[in-house]
Amino acid sequence: MKFNWNYPTTVWVGKNRIDDLPNACESLKIVNPLFVTDKDLIELPFIKNIISNLKKKFSQFNIFSNFTGNPIGENIEEG
């Protein structure tokens, strides 16, 4: 099953919805996505798959992963 609901923000849920991420970006008119994940997840196969799919769809694509899953004050100050 796949569902979308809106209140106040659109939420896409369901099996394999990550495959719809490029469509979600397009529906929001995002042309230069920023993918944010922590440095411990960046090398996992499912994250690599997400990044690969986004790179196929968008000519401009950025990744930020310079933080840990439990950020400290220094990470927040870095932005």
Z-matrix of the N, CA and C atoms (Angstrom, degrees):
N
C 1 1.438
C 2 1.515 1 110.09
N 3 1.306 2 114.81 1 145.34
C 4 1.449 3 121.51 2 174.56
C 5 1.527 4 107.83 3 -130.02
N 6 1.324 5 115.22 4 141.08
C 7 1.449 6 120.22 5 179.73
C 8 1.512 7 110.26 6 -139.46
N 9 1.308 8 116.05 7 149.56
C 10 1.456 9 123.92 8 168.39
C 11 1.518 10 106.29 9 -126.34
N 12 1.311 11 117.64 10 139.23
C 13 1.440 12 119.20 11 170.26
C 14 1.520 13 108.68 12 -142.47
N 15 1.307 14 116.32 13 158.24
C 16 1.460 15 122.09 14 -174.28
C 17 1.520 16 110.35 15 -130.08
N 18 1.304 17 117.12 16 114.35
C 19 1.449 18 122.06 17 168.71
C 20 1.494 19 110.28 18 175.21
N 21 1.256 20 120.91 19 107.85
C 22 1.466 21 126.91 20 -17.90
C 23 1.523 22 111.76 21 -81.32
N 24 1.331 23 117.51 22 -6.74
C 25 1.461 24 122.56 23 -178.18
C 26 1.520 25 109.25 24 -117.23
N 27 1.322 26 116.84 25 144.52
C 28 1.451 27 120.49 26 177.32
C 29 1.524 28 110.10 27 -68.56
N 30 1.315 29 115.61 28 133.09
C 31 1.455 30 122.25 29 178.80
C 32 1.524 31 107.57 30 -124.58
N 33 1.330 32 117.03 31 126.60
C 34 1.463 33 122.89 32 178.48
C 35 1.516 34 106.76 33 -107.86
N 36 1.323 35 117.75 34 120.26
C 37 1.462 36 121.07 35 -179.53
C 38 1.515 37 110.90 36 -131.54
N 39 1.308 38 116.67 37 156.78
C 40 1.450 39 121.66 38 175.55
C 41 1.513 40 111.07 39 132.78
N 42 1.302 41 114.30 40 171.39
C 43 1.454 42 121.63 41 -178.33
C 44 1.526 43 110.57 42 -61.26
N 45 1.325 44 115.89 43 132.43
C 46 1.469 45 124.18 44 176.87
C 47 1.526 46 114.26 45 60.96
N 48 1.314 47 118.45 46 22.85
C 49 1.472 48 120.00 47 179.90
C 50 1.516 49 111.66 48 -65.77
N 51 1.328 50 117.98 49 -19.87
C 52 1.457 51 120.17 50 177.24
C 53 1.524 52 110.38 51 -59.32
N 54 1.337 53 116.74 52 -26.68
C 55 1.465 54 120.97 53 177.06
C 56 1.525 55 111.30 54 -66.35
N 57 1.328 56 116.55 55 -19.85
C 58 1.466 57 121.34 56 -179.68
C 59 1.529 58 112.55 57 -91.81
N 60 1.322 59 117.27 58 3.81
C 61 1.458 60 120.05 59 -178.20
C 62 1.534 61 113.08 60 -57.13
N 63 1.336 62 120.09 61 -44.02
C 64 1.465 63 118.61 62 175.95
C 65 1.529 64 112.33 63 -59.51
N 66 1.327 65 117.83 64 -37.84
C 67 1.465 66 120.66 65 177.83
C 68 1.526 67 111.05 66 -66.35
N 69 1.322 68 116.29 67 -37.99
C 70 1.462 69 119.95 68 177.88
C 71 1.526 70 110.18 69 -63.38
N 72 1.329 71 116.46 70 -42.78
C 73 1.464 72 120.34 71 177.64
C 74 1.530 73 110.60 72 -60.95
N 75 1.301 74 116.25 73 -45.54
C 76 1.461 75 119.96 74 -179.89
C 77 1.523 76 111.72 75 -62.97
N 78 1.330 77 117.43 76 -39.52
C 79 1.469 78 119.91 77 -179.71
C 80 1.526 79 111.10 78 -65.32
N 81 1.331 80 116.87 79 -25.48
C 82 1.461 81 121.58 80 177.71
C 83 1.531 82 112.23 81 -95.37
N 84 1.340 83 115.64 82 6.03
C 85 1.464 84 122.37 83 -179.45
C 86 1.536 85 112.43 84 60.77
N 87 1.329 86 115.61 85 34.93
C 88 1.460 87 121.45 86 175.89
C 89 1.521 88 107.73 87 -86.52
N 90 1.325 89 116.91 88 120.75
C 91 1.466 90 120.58 89 -178.53
C 92 1.525 91 112.42 90 -110.62
N 93 1.321 92 117.09 91 -12.65
C 94 1.462 93 122.61 92 179.77
C 95 1.528 94 108.33 93 -135.64
N 96 1.343 95 118.24 94 75.96
C 97 1.466 96 120.56 95 -175.06
C 98 1.525 97 113.36 96 -65.99
N 99 1.310 98 114.57 97 150.63
C 100 1.456 99 123.20 98 172.73
C 101 1.519 100 106.44 99 -116.91
N 102 1.332 101 116.64 100 115.96
C 103 1.457 102 121.98 101 178.60
C 104 1.520 103 107.57 102 -96.72
N 105 1.331 104 116.83 103 123.51
C 106 1.459 105 122.23 104 -177.10
C 107 1.521 106 109.17 105 -115.62
N 108 1.318 107 115.76 106 125.52
C 109 1.461 108 122.55 107 175.36
C 110 1.517 109 107.91 108 -151.19
N 111 1.322 110 117.17 109 159.19
C 112 1.462 111 116.98 110 -178.73
C 113 1.532 112 111.15 111 -81.47
N 114 1.324 113 115.29 112 163.35
C 115 1.474 114 120.94 113 -173.59
C 116 1.518 115 113.11 114 -66.09
N 117 1.326 116 117.85 115 -17.95
C 118 1.463 117 120.38 116 178.02
C 119 1.529 118 112.28 117 -82.03
N 120 1.312 119 117.82 118 -17.39
C 121 1.465 120 121.23 119 -178.68
C 122 1.522 121 113.71 120 -101.14
N 123 1.311 122 117.91 121 -19.26
C 124 1.466 123 122.44 122 -170.86
C 125 1.531 124 113.52 123 -56.62
N 126 1.309 125 118.28 124 -28.48
C 127 1.470 126 121.27 125 -177.55
C 128 1.531 127 113.76 126 -94.72
N 129 1.313 128 118.14 127 0.09
C 130 1.465 129 120.16 128 179.86
C 131 1.528 130 110.79 129 -71.51
N 132 1.322 131 117.99 130 144.24
C 133 1.466 132 121.37 131 -176.98
C 134 1.529 133 114.20 132 -55.79
N 135 1.324 134 118.42 133 -40.29
C 136 1.458 135 118.32 134 -177.74
C 137 1.528 136 111.60 135 -70.21
N 138 1.321 137 117.85 136 -31.33
C 139 1.466 138 120.70 137 175.79
C 140 1.527 139 109.77 138 -70.65
N 141 1.324 140 116.71 139 -42.50
C 142 1.466 141 120.10 140 176.85
C 143 1.525 142 110.92 141 -59.62
N 144 1.325 143 117.24 142 -37.15
C 145 1.458 144 121.64 143 178.27
C 146 1.533 145 110.87 144 -65.69
N 147 1.310 146 116.59 145 -43.33
C 148 1.469 147 120.58 146 177.85
C 149 1.521 148 109.64 147 -60.44
N 150 1.324 149 117.05 148 -47.58
C 151 1.467 150 121.62 149 -179.27
C 152 1.521 151 110.39 150 -61.77
N 153 1.315 152 117.73 151 -42.82
C 154 1.458 153 122.03 152 178.91
C 155 1.535 154 111.18 153 -59.94
N 156 1.320 155 116.30 154 -44.84
C 157 1.472 156 120.16 155 179.72
C 158 1.520 157 111.71 156 -64.96
N 159 1.305 158 117.21 157 -39.00
C 160 1.463 159 119.60 158 178.59
C 161 1.527 160 111.65 159 -68.82
N 162 1.336 161 116.94 160 -38.50
C 163 1.465 162 120.25 161 178.92
C 164 1.535 163 111.39 162 -63.79
N 165 1.328 164 116.67 163 -33.10
C 166 1.470 165 120.31 164 178.18
C 167 1.522 166 111.30 165 -67.45
N 168 1.302 167 117.33 166 -30.88
C 169 1.466 168 122.31 167 -173.31
C 170 1.524 169 113.19 168 -92.42
N 171 1.339 170 117.00 169 -31.18
C 172 1.470 171 120.46 170 -173.28
C 173 1.518 172 110.37 171 -121.40
N 174 1.332 173 115.76 172 130.01
C 175 1.465 174 119.43 173 179.18
C 176 1.522 175 111.17 174 -73.00
N 177 1.316 176 117.46 175 -29.90
C 178 1.458 177 121.80 176 175.27
C 179 1.520 178 107.81 177 -112.89
N 180 1.308 179 116.19 178 124.23
C 181 1.452 180 121.98 179 -174.94
C 182 1.522 181 108.61 180 -153.32
N 183 1.324 182 117.84 181 132.80
C 184 1.457 183 121.43 182 -178.46
C 185 1.524 184 110.74 183 -124.78
N 186 1.335 185 115.09 184 153.61
C 187 1.457 186 122.45 185 178.98
C 188 1.524 187 108.31 186 -127.77
N 189 1.326 188 115.85 187 135.91
C 190 1.461 189 121.47 188 172.78
C 191 1.520 190 107.53 189 -124.68
N 192 1.338 191 116.35 190 122.33
C 193 1.465 192 119.60 191 -179.52
C 194 1.523 193 111.74 192 -143.47
N 195 1.303 194 117.24 193 23.16
C 196 1.461 195 121.00 194 -176.05
C 197 1.535 196 111.69 195 -89.97
N 198 1.332 197 115.96 196 56.60
C 199 1.458 198 120.73 197 175.40
C 200 1.519 199 108.70 198 -159.24
N 201 1.316 200 116.70 199 166.01
C 202 1.457 201 121.42 200 177.84
C 203 1.520 202 109.90 201 -100.22
N 204 1.317 203 115.68 202 165.28
C 205 1.463 204 120.90 203 -178.18
C 206 1.516 205 113.65 204 -59.20
N 207 1.308 206 117.51 205 -28.88
C 208 1.461 207 122.47 206 175.54
C 209 1.524 208 107.19 207 -117.31
N 210 1.337 209 116.50 208 85.11
C 211 1.468 210 119.58 209 -173.68
C 212 1.531 211 111.35 210 -62.91
N 213 1.312 212 113.04 211 151.56
C 214 1.458 213 120.73 212 175.75
C 215 1.530 214 107.94 213 -106.64
N 216 1.306 215 117.00 214 173.84
C 217 1.460 216 121.19 215 -177.66
C 218 1.517 217 112.83 216 -54.20
N 219 1.319 218 117.00 217 -39.05
C 220 1.464 219 121.37 218 179.91
C 221 1.538 220 111.03 219 -60.28
N 222 1.339 221 117.15 220 -40.12
C 223 1.465 222 121.18 221 178.39
C 224 1.522 223 111.13 222 -63.33
N 225 1.306 224 115.99 223 -39.88
C 226 1.467 225 120.59 224 -179.23
C 227 1.524 226 109.83 225 -66.91
N 228 1.317 227 117.27 226 -41.43
C 229 1.449 228 120.89 227 178.39
C 230 1.518 229 112.02 228 -63.96
N 231 1.359 230 117.66 229 -32.00
C 232 1.459 231 122.20 230 178.17
C 233 1.519 232 111.43 231 -68.18
N 234 1.326 233 116.48 232 -22.51
C 235 1.455 234 120.79 233 179.13
C 236 1.472 235 111.06 234 98.84
